[in-house]
Amino acid sequence: MTKNMKAGVSTNSRLDRMSRRRLLEFAFGLAVGTSGGARLVMAQSPPQCPANIGVHNMMVFGERSVFLSHLPMFVGLCPDRAHFETEHRFQFIVEATFEQPRTQRDVTELYKQDRKQHRDIRMYSLGPQQHFALAEIFMPPGSGEPRRSFRADVHRGHLERLPEYVIKGLSGIDVRIKRVVHAHEFHPNDARPENWNTSC
């Protein structure tokens, strides 16, 4: 091979490497710019109203069977004035059991025993460790099944007042929903019952 031919091959190789490097730099810059633009659009998008995703604390009651009750809250109105802003606008009661995540062993009896041993405690509560929409439990999305489990801690007493009183063996357990007893989404225009009494 002549010196000129070798020089030509070397030059072409350098040009190829430079072209590939510039192409990669261009593609990287385009990707960063695109993702940055997406973040900007997301940042400028108004929050969804009404909200749906959140952490939904519940009251635990029952001795033979375990029931969970989510108490509704009414905070703010959406621009359409047909919905409450809060993700806690639902009231529902479900029957459930408690399981150990690893072994799937039923540990509901731990709650029942604790309740019998602490008759002076009038309230038990449950604190989910996951964010989800309550409607997933009783109003499944267009495709898929309704939610039938979530991770949580079971507290002796009110979890917001006594957060450290998690029952031994009931930390990070799987809550298994057996059935939905009652479910209702409240709206600002719902008719009040005739015997409504706000002084209670």
C-alpha positions as CSV (number, residue, x, y, z in Angstrom):
1,M,0.0,0.0,0.0
2,T,1.4,3.4,-0.9
3,K,1.9,6.2,1.6
4,N,-0.9,8.2,0.0
5,M,-3.3,5.3,0.3
6,K,-2.4,4.8,4.0
7,A,-2.8,8.5,4.7
8,G,-6.2,8.4,3.0
9,V,-7.4,5.4,5.0
10,S,-6.1,7.0,8.3
11,T,-7.9,10.3,7.4
12,N,-11.1,8.5,6.6
13,S,-11.0,6.5,9.9
14,R,-10.5,9.7,11.9
15,L,-13.4,11.3,10.0
16,D,-15.6,8.3,10.7
17,R,-14.8,8.4,14.4
18,M,-15.5,12.2,14.5
19,S,-18.7,11.7,12.7
20,R,-19.9,9.0,15.0
21,R,-18.9,11.1,18.1
22,R,-20.7,14.1,16.8
23,L,-23.7,12.0,16.0
24,L,-23.7,10.6,19.5
25,E,-23.3,14.0,21.0
26,F,-26.2,15.3,18.9
27,A,-28.4,12.4,19.9
28,F,-27.6,12.9,23.6
29,G,-28.3,16.6,23.4
30,L,-31.6,15.9,21.6
31,A,-32.6,13.4,24.3
32,V,-31.7,15.7,27.1
33,G,-33.6,18.6,25.5
34,T,-36.6,16.4,24.9
35,S,-36.7,15.1,28.4
36,G,-36.2,18.6,29.7
37,G,-39.1,19.8,27.6
38,A,-41.2,17.0,29.0
39,R,-40.3,18.0,32.5
40,L,-41.2,21.6,31.8
41,V,-44.6,20.6,30.3
42,M,-45.3,18.4,33.4
43,A,-44.2,21.2,35.7
44,Q,-46.6,23.6,34.0
45,S,-49.5,21.2,33.9
46,P,-52.2,21.9,36.5
47,P,-52.6,19.2,39.2
48,Q,-55.4,16.7,38.7
49,C,-58.7,17.6,40.4
50,P,-60.0,15.7,42.1
51,A,-56.9,14.0,43.5
52,N,-57.0,10.3,43.8
53,I,-53.6,8.9,45.0
54,G,-52.7,9.2,48.7
55,V,-52.1,7.4,52.0
56,H,-55.4,6.4,53.4
57,N,-55.4,5.7,57.2
58,M,-58.2,3.5,58.4
59,M,-59.9,2.5,61.6
60,V,-59.8,-1.2,62.6
61,F,-62.7,-2.8,64.4
62,G,-64.3,-6.2,65.0
63,E,-63.3,-9.1,67.1
64,R,-64.5,-12.2,65.3
65,S,-63.9,-10.7,61.9
66,V,-61.7,-7.7,61.0
67,F,-63.2,-4.7,59.3
68,L,-61.5,-1.5,58.1
69,S,-63.3,1.8,57.8
70,H,-62.1,4.8,55.9
71,L,-63.6,8.0,57.2
72,P,-64.2,10.6,54.5
73,M,-62.9,14.2,54.5
74,F,-64.3,17.2,52.6
75,V,-61.5,19.6,51.7
76,G,-61.9,22.2,49.0
77,L,-63.7,22.2,45.7
78,C,-62.5,21.5,42.2
79,P,-63.1,24.2,39.5
80,D,-66.1,22.2,38.2
81,R,-67.6,22.5,41.7
82,A,-68.9,19.0,41.3
83,H,-66.1,17.3,43.2
84,F,-64.2,17.7,46.4
85,E,-60.5,18.2,45.8
86,T,-59.3,15.7,48.4
87,E,-58.5,12.1,47.7
88,H,-60.2,11.3,51.0
89,R,-63.7,12.0,49.7
90,F,-64.6,8.3,49.9
91,Q,-66.3,6.4,52.7
92,F,-66.0,2.6,52.7
93,I,-66.0,-0.4,54.9
94,V,-64.2,-3.7,53.9
95,E,-63.7,-7.0,55.6
96,A,-60.1,-8.0,55.6
97,T,-57.4,-10.4,56.9
98,F,-53.7,-9.8,57.7
99,E,-50.8,-11.9,56.2
100,Q,-47.1,-12.1,56.6
101,P,-45.6,-11.0,53.2
102,R,-42.9,-13.7,53.0
103,T,-44.8,-16.7,54.2
104,Q,-48.4,-15.5,53.4
105,R,-49.2,-16.9,56.9
106,D,-52.5,-15.5,58.3
107,V,-51.6,-13.4,61.3
108,T,-55.1,-11.9,61.8
109,E,-55.3,-13.7,65.2
110,L,-52.5,-11.4,66.5
111,Y,-54.8,-8.5,66.2
112,K,-57.7,-10.3,67.8
113,Q,-55.6,-11.4,70.8
114,D,-54.2,-7.9,71.3
115,R,-57.7,-6.6,71.3
116,K,-58.8,-9.1,74.0
117,Q,-55.7,-8.2,76.1
118,H,-56.4,-4.4,75.9
119,R,-60.1,-4.0,76.6
120,D,-59.4,-0.4,77.7
121,I,-58.2,0.6,74.2
122,R,-61.3,1.7,72.3
123,M,-59.6,2.4,68.9
124,Y,-57.3,0.5,66.7
125,S,-56.0,2.0,63.4
126,L,-54.2,1.0,60.3
127,G,-51.5,3.0,58.4
128,P,-50.9,1.9,54.8
129,Q,-47.3,2.0,53.6
130,Q,-48.3,2.4,50.0
131,H,-49.9,5.3,48.0
132,F,-53.0,4.3,46.0
133,A,-56.5,5.4,45.1
134,L,-59.3,4.2,47.2
135,A,-61.4,3.7,44.1
136,E,-59.0,1.0,43.0
137,I,-60.6,-1.2,45.7
138,F,-64.3,-0.9,44.5
139,M,-64.1,0.7,41.1
140,P,-61.4,-1.1,39.0
141,P,-59.9,0.6,36.0
142,G,-61.1,-0.3,32.5
143,S,-58.6,-3.2,32.3
144,G,-57.6,-5.3,35.2
145,E,-59.0,-6.5,38.5
146,P,-59.7,-4.3,41.6
147,R,-57.0,-3.9,44.2
148,R,-57.2,-6.7,46.8
149,S,-54.1,-6.1,48.9
150,F,-51.8,-3.4,50.2
151,R,-48.9,-3.2,52.8
152,A,-49.7,-1.6,56.2
153,D,-49.0,-1.4,59.9
154,V,-51.7,-2.1,62.6
155,H,-51.6,0.3,65.6
156,R,-53.0,0.0,69.0
157,G,-54.7,3.3,69.5
158,H,-54.9,6.3,67.1
159,L,-51.8,6.1,64.8
160,E,-51.5,9.9,64.5
161,R,-51.5,10.3,68.3
162,L,-49.5,7.1,69.2
163,P,-47.5,6.3,66.1
164,E,-45.1,4.1,68.0
165,Y,-47.8,1.6,69.2
166,V,-47.5,-0.8,66.3
167,I,-48.7,-4.3,67.4
168,K,-45.9,-6.8,67.5
169,G,-46.0,-9.0,64.4
170,L,-48.3,-6.6,62.6
171,S,-45.7,-4.3,61.1
172,G,-45.4,-4.3,57.3
173,I,-48.1,-6.9,56.9
174,D,-50.2,-7.5,53.8
175,V,-53.9,-6.5,54.1
176,R,-56.0,-8.9,52.1
177,I,-59.5,-7.6,51.3
178,K,-62.2,-10.3,51.5
179,R,-65.2,-8.2,50.5
180,V,-66.4,-4.6,50.2
181,V,-69.2,-4.0,52.6
182,H,-69.9,-0.4,51.7
183,A,-68.4,2.2,49.4
184,H,-69.5,5.7,48.5
185,E,-67.9,8.8,46.9
186,F,-69.2,12.1,48.3
187,H,-69.9,15.1,46.1
188,P,-70.6,18.7,47.1
189,N,-74.1,18.5,45.7
190,D,-75.2,15.4,47.5
191,A,-78.5,15.7,49.3
192,R,-78.2,15.7,53.1
193,P,-80.3,13.2,55.1
194,E,-83.5,14.7,56.6
195,N,-82.2,13.9,60.1
196,W,-78.8,15.5,59.5
197,N,-77.4,17.0,62.7
198,T,-74.1,18.9,62.5
199,S,-74.0,19.3,66.3
200,C,-73.0,15.7,67.0
